[in-house]
């Protein structure tokens, strides 16, 4: 493999066009992990800032690598067979050898000390896993930083999850003006409306908006764009139709980053049919739920109850659901998870959505949920989302209201609508 004359040894790292907000502890941890591990995959839900975090990290550590930091964008690549060619093109090198491309690339990298960034691997996860293993086995000084909505599951991989930004009010002692989500909204809003500033007059509305958007950077940035024509209060009032509202990103942004609907649709396409079905059926829950409640409500045709745990695991792996142990509790062994899983649907789209027509195939789940609520056939109490005191009992599974059919068969709440993200909470 030939290295062209004048090859840029410093790399091809893109310039950061916007300010980076927050993630101080995460970046410090990743800098340390890059010294300890040769393959790091940054995972997280759609729109949470995986690519942006990786880019910020790369700029912070670029001086460590004698032969530069090299960025390879894979979002637009659809053919796994072209992965090797995409990487060599990004590196600015030419392969004139008749041998297998991965072998010659690995040998070329073996002589160099560099950081290779593979951005957006989730739709090419098998090809990326095999190629990274090949390269790392041959090139002892190579480091690879990947971003993906799911891990590569490759040997030696360290997976680091990017969480949503901290929300105002999570810690009552924090100053809302220095909250990460609020700072991001203020920074992006001032770029759109130069005289905008977060102040005492709008801080309440801004903090509520950031909470309603669950600290997802993409959603916050799309909301800030709307300040060209709407006030913060008007944006809040229109969040019931957030898929239409949260659109209008830069024309040069990737298609999946131009609207919230596209970001969620990208995740949806990555799911297997059973995962898509469970994702839709889980939308009858308004908040945390026990796994047994999910089995009782969501099991049915094409999805027996004994498959629920495995399918939930798939949704966790694809970053549709986030899992974490309850603070102060030790993680549970796998055989106890069946009685101890809770999930919270983030993004109150369905609670705020108003009348919507659910797909007919999802009505049985909603009706089972109603019967479970009324008859109490599932283990543990299930609280109606509109019931008095429902918000005061966050650990009880809550169900979205399914009202009697009105007129042309419309029901309140988008039962079965694609939701943005959920959280699994394991607790005894």
Long-range contacts (C-beta under 8 A, 24 or more apart in sequence): 1-88, 1-93, 1-94, 1-95, 1-96, 1-97, 1-104, 1-105, 1-107, 1-108, 2-93, 2-94, 2-95, 2-96, 3-93, 3-108, 4-92, 4-93, 4-94, 7-92, 7-93, 8-68, 8-92, 9-66, 9-67, 9-68, 10-62, 10-68, 11-62, 11-65, 11-67, 11-68, 11-69, 11-70, 11-71, 11-114, 11-115, 12-68, 12-70, 12-71, 12-90, 12-92, 13-55, 13-58, 13-59, 13-62, 13-68, 13-69, 13-70, 13-71, 13-117, 14-55, 14-71, 16-55, 16-56, 16-59, 18-187, 18-188, 18-191, 19-187, 20-52, 20-56, 21-165, 21-180, 21-183, 21-184, 21-187, 22-165, 22-166, 22-180, 22-183, 22-184, 23-49, 23-53, 23-56, 23-162, 23-180, 26-53, 26-160, 26-162, 26-163, 27-53, 27-56, 27-57, 27-60, 29-160, 30-57, 30-160, 31-57, 31-60, 31-61, 33-158, 33-160, 34-61, 34-64, 34-115, 34-143, 34-145, 36-158, 37-156, 37-157, 37-158, 38-136, 38-142, 38-143, 38-144, 38-156, 39-132, 39-136, 39-143, 39-144, 39-146, 39-152, 39-154, 39-156, 39-157, 39-158, 40-143, 40-144, 40-145, 40-146, 40-157, 40-158, 40-159, 40-160, 41-121, 41-146, 41-147, 41-148, 41-151, 41-152, 41-157, 41-158, 41-159, 41-160, 42-145, 42-146, 42-147, 42-148, 42-160, 42-161, 42-162, 43-147, 43-148, 43-149, 43-150, 43-151, 43-159, 43-160, 43-161, 43-162, 43-319, 44-149, 44-161, 44-162, 44-163, 44-319, 45-149, 45-164, 45-216, 45-267, 45-319, 45-320, 45-322, 45-420, 45-421, 46-149, 46-218, 46-256, 46-263, 46-264, 46-266, 46-267, 46-319, 46-420, 46-421, 47-216, 47-217, 47-218, 47-219, 47-257, 47-260, 47-263, 48-162, 48-163, 48-164, 48-216, 48-217, 48-218, 49-162, 49-217, 49-218, 50-147, 50-148, 50-149, 50-162, 51-119, 51-120, 51-147, 52-217, 53-162, 54-117, 54-119, 54-145, 54-147, 55-117, 57-145, 58-115, 58-117, 58-145, 61-115, 62-115, 64-115, 65-113, 65-114, 65-115, 65-143, 66-112, 66-113, 66-114, 67-112, 67-113, 67-114, 68-114, 68-115, 69-114, 69-115, 69-117, 70-114, 70-115, 70-116, 70-117, 71-117, 71-119, 72-116, 72-117, 72-118, 72-119, 73-119, 73-120, 74-118, 74-119, 74-120, 74-121, 74-123, 74-124, 74-128, 75-119, 75-120, 75-254, 75-256, 76-254, 77-124, 78-123, 80-124, 80-126, 80-127, 81-127, 83-124, 83-127, 83-128, 83-131, 84-131, 87-116, 87-118, 87-131, 102-131, 102-134, 102-135, 103-134, 105-135, 106-134, 106-135, 106-137, 106-138, 106-139, 107-138, 109-135, 109-138, 109-139, 109-142, 110-138, 110-139, 110-140, 110-141, 110-142, 112-139, 112-141, 112-142, 113-141, 113-142, 114-141, 114-142, 114-143, 115-143, 115-144, 115-145, 116-142, 116-143, 116-144, 116-145, 117-144, 117-145, 117-146, 117-147, 118-144, 118-145, 118-146, 118-147, 119-146, 119-147, 120-147, 120-148, 121-146, 121-147, 121-148, 121-152, 122-148, 122-149, 122-150, 122-270, 122-318, 123-269, 123-270, 125-150, 125-152, 125-153, 128-152, 128-154, 129-153, 129-154, 149-267, 149-270, 149-318, 149-319, 150-270, 150-317, 150-318, 150-319, 151-317, 161-319, 161-322, 163-322, 164-214, 164-215, 164-216, 164-217, 164-346, 164-421, 165-210, 165-215, 165-216, 165-217, 165-220, 166-215, 167-210, 167-211, 167-214, 167-215, 168-207, 168-210, 168-211, 169-207, 169-211, 176-203, 176-207, 177-203, 179-207, 179-210, 180-215, 181-210, 181-211, 181-213, 181-215, 181-220, 182-206, 182-207, 182-210, 184-217, 184-220, 184-221, 185-209, 185-210, 185-220, 185-223, 185-224, 188-220, 188-221, 188-224, 188-225, 189-224, 189-227, 191-224, 192-224, 192-225, 192-227, 192-228, 193-227, 193-228, 196-227, 202-232, 205-232, 205-233, 205-236, 206-232, 208-236, 209-235, 209-236, 209-239, 212-236, 212-239, 212-348, 212-352, 213-239, 213-347, 214-346, 214-347, 214-420, 214-421, 216-347, 216-420, 216-421, 218-257, 218-260, 218-263, 219-246, 219-260, 219-420, 221-249, 222-246, 222-247, 222-248, 222-249, 222-259, 222-260, 225-249, 239-352, 240-352, 240-353, 240-354, 241-353, 242-347, 242-349, 242-352, 243-349, 260-420, 264-418, 264-419, 264-420, 265-418, 267-318, 267-319, 267-320, 268-418, 270-318, 271-314, 271-315, 271-318, 271-320, 272-314, 273-302, 274-302, 274-303, 274-307, 274-311, 274-314, 275-311, 275-314, 275-315, 275-318, 275-320, 277-302, 277-303, 278-303, 278-308, 278-311, 278-312, 278-315, 279-315, 279-320, 279-418, 279-419, 280-359, 280-362, 280-416, 280-417, 280-418, 281-362, 281-365, 281-416, 282-343, 282-345, 282-419, 282-422, 283-345, 283-350, 283-362, 283-400, 283-414, 283-415, 283-416, 283-417, 283-418, 283-419, 284-362, 284-365, 284-366, 284-369, 284-399, 284-400, 284-402, 284-415, 284-416, 285-343, 285-345, 285-369, 285-397, 285-398, 285-399, 285-400, 286-345, 286-350, 286-351, 286-385, 286-390, 286-398, 286-399, 286-400, 287-344, 287-345, 287-385, 287-394, 287-397, 287-398, 288-342, 288-343, 288-344, 288-394, 288-395, 288-396, 288-397, 288-398, 288-425, 289-342, 289-343, 289-382, 289-397, 289-398, 290-339, 290-340, 290-341, 290-342, 290-378, 290-379, 290-380, 290-397, 291-337, 291-338, 291-339, 291-340, 291-341, 291-342, 292-338, 292-339, 292-378, 292-379, 292-380, 293-372, 293-378, 293-379, 293-380, 293-382, 293-397, 294-341, 294-343, 296-368, 296-372, 296-377, 296-378, 296-379, 297-365, 297-368, 297-369, 297-372, 297-378, 297-399, 298-365, 300-364, 300-365, 300-368, 309-337, 309-338, 309-341, 312-341, 312-343, 312-424, 315-422, 316-424, 319-421, 320-421, 320-422, 321-421, 321-422, 321-423, 321-424, 322-421, 322-422, 322-423, 322-424, 323-423, 323-424, 323-425, 323-426, 324-423, 324-424, 324-425, 324-426, 325-425, 325-426, 325-427, 326-425, 326-426, 326-427, 329-426, 329-427, 329-428, 331-426, 332-426, 332-427, 332-428, 336-428, 337-426, 340-426, 340-427, 340-428, 341-424, 341-425, 341-426, 342-395, 342-397, 342-424, 342-425, 342-426, 342-427, 343-422, 343-423, 343-424, 343-425, 344-422, 344-423, 344-425, 345-419, 345-421, 345-422, 346-419, 346-420, 346-421, 346-422, 346-423, 347-419, 347-420, 347-421, 349-414, 349-417, 349-419, 349-420, 350-400, 350-413, 350-414, 350-415, 350-417, 350-419, 351-385, 351-400, 351-413, 353-413, 353-414, 353-417, 354-412, 355-406, 355-410, 355-411, 355-412, 356-410, 356-411, 356-412, 356-413, 356-414, 356-415, 356-417, 357-408, 357-409, 357-410, 357-411, 358-411, 358-414, 358-415, 358-416, 358-417, 359-416, 361-416, 362-415, 362-416, 363-415, 365-415, 365-416, 366-400, 366-402, 366-411, 366-415, 366-416, 367-402, 369-399, 369-400, 369-402, 370-399, 370-402, 372-399, 373-399
